[in-house]
Amino acid sequence: MISNLFNIIRILVIAFGCFALALTWAPLLIRLLKRYNMGKTIRTLDAAPIAGSLHAAKSGTPVMGGLVVWVTVTVVALFLSTGCTLRDSAWCSWNFLTRAQTLLPLGAMIAAACVGLLDDYLNVKKIGPAGGGLRMRYRLISYSLIALVAAWWFYSKLGWDFFHIPFVGNFALGWLYVPIFAFVIIATSNSVNVTDGLDGLAGGPLMAAFAGYAVIAFSQGKMDLVVFCAAIVGALMAFLWYNVTPAAFFMGDTGAMSLGTALGVVAMLTNQPLLLPIIGLPFVLESLSVIFQVASKKIRKKKIFKSAPIHHHLEASGWKESQIVFRTWLISMFSAGIGVILALVDRM
């Protein structure tokens, strides 16, 4: 009982600590991004007529706001881990950076964040093809390598190759576990990135998804992973404080790709990746809308949506940005709740 009580206190304290820290230094980041002209350039009307016309007023809004989330979580994790190394065991009880549960998602998050940060910088400075940014092939190679390294670590270092199918059981996949793990990471990170197109649109579902997996990890006794998820939720709350309409900054690739990568790793660490499409339903819908749109244009020579992803279609159909965002948040909370219930029932 005492142990569970302390874990709950630890979860709440670290989540609130990340929220407070992120909320405190976010204004400084916004000022720095503005000072160095790290503002987003909205695509021209020729390149994207619908999105360009709808978002012209957002031009110049700072990007790289995702730094608030992953830097905060990283600083807190390293601070507590270093304190554990230098001080006594009482300090170590607050440390949540462990090899078995959180080193992999934190490391993958940081690696993806660095690639995204470079891409954001090149995009803002218009360095690179098609108006700036990394070439698509280099982005895919970079994120694929991160996903494969994470998969190899999980398979070889943690000795895990069991894939869980809810209400059916675990199946040993051997080396096939590596490409499946990598696919989950790549699909999740790209889906989150696609969703990050309106003020607060990606942040809300990310909070719901990480909170959902925190509950699942708690039911499995993976308390360090719970704290990691809670730390991200706390930092995301502070990010959304400045990201809701009108956004003071955008998440950028450094936020979307890093948090999407971390979410995919967490799903694999809880061995519930097949519930991820339910827990992260908005990301699936956004990604599928792009896939269907591209396929329809190639095969039928016609568009299904006025614009893709689907949030642009809804904007073009007359929905207000706030309506799209808040309704997406409601869907994300509902779908994450269903996913958690399925996970808990699956354990019975």
C-alpha positions, 0 to 999 in steps of 0.5 A, a space after each residue: 500500500 505504501 509503495 503504491 501510494 508513493 508511486 502515485 505521488 511520484 507520478 503526480 509530482 514529476 508530471 506537475 514538475 514537468 508542467 511547471 518547468 515547461 510553462 516557465 521556460 516556454 516564453 523564453 523559447 518563444 522570444 528566442 525563436 522570434 529573435 532569430 526569425 524561426 517563423 514558419 512559411 505558409 505554403 503558397 497558393 500555387 503549391 497548396 491553394 486551400 491550406 495556403 488561403 486558410 492559414 495565410 495569417 499564421 505565416 511567421 509563427 515560430 516553429 520548433 515549439 516541440 522543444 518545450 516537451 522533449 527538452 523538459 522531459 529529458 532535463 528532468 530525467 537526467 537531473 533525477 538520474 544524476 542525483 541518484 548517481 551522486 546521492 543516496 538511495 532515497 534520491 534514487 526512488 524518484 529516478 525513472 530513467 532505467 534500462 529496462 523501461 525508459 532508456 529506450 523511449 527517451 533515447 529514441 525520442 531525443 534522436 528523432 527530435 534532433 533529426 526533426 530539429 534539423 529539418 525544421 531549421 532547414 525549412 525555416 531558412 529555406 535550405 534544401 529542395 522544394 523550399 527548404 528542409 531535408 529531402 524526403 529520402 533522407 528523412 525516411 532513412 534517418 527515421 528508419 534508422 532510429 526505428 531499426 536501432 530501437 527495434 534491435 535494442 529491444 530485441 537483442 538487449 532486452 531479449 524480447 520478441 513476443 508480440 501480443 494480440 489482445 484476447 488471443 495471447 503472445 506469439 514469439 516472432 524471433 527476428 521478425 519482431 525487429 521489422 514489426 517494431 520498426 514499422 510501428 515506430 515509423 507509422 506512429 511518428 509519421 501519423 503524428 506529424 501529419 496531424 500537426 496542422 492546426 493549433 493544438 490539434 496534435 497535442 491533445 490526442 498525444 496527451 490522451 494517448 500517453 495518459 492511456 498508455 500510462 494507465 496500461 503501464 500502471 496495470 502492468 507494474 511498469 512504474 518507471 514507464 508510467 512516470 515517463 508517460 506522465 512527464 510527457 503529459 505534464 510537459 504537453 499541458 504546458 506546450 498546449 498552454 501556448 499552442 492553443 488558438 492563436 498559437 504562440 508557436 508550432 510543434 514542428 517536426 522536432 516535436 511531432 516526430 519525437 513524440 510520435 516515436 516515443 509513443 510507438 516505443 511505449 506501445 511496444 514496451 507495454 506489448 499493446 501495439 495493436 491497441 494503438 490505432 484505437 488509443 491514437 485514433 485521430 492519428 490513424 484517421 489523419 494518416 488514412 485520409 492522406 493515403 486515400 487521397 493520394 491513391 484516389 488521385 493516382 488511380 481515379 484521377 479524382 480527389 476524395 477530399 477537398 484537401 488532405 489531411 482531413 482537418 484541411 478538408 473540414 476547414 474547407 467545408 466551413 468548420 472553424 479551427 477551434 471546432 476541429 481541434 476540440 472535437 478531435 480532442 473529444 474523440 481522442 479522449 473517448 478512443 483512448 478510454 476505450 483502448 484502456 478498457 480493452 487493455 484492462 479487460 485483456 489482462 483479466 
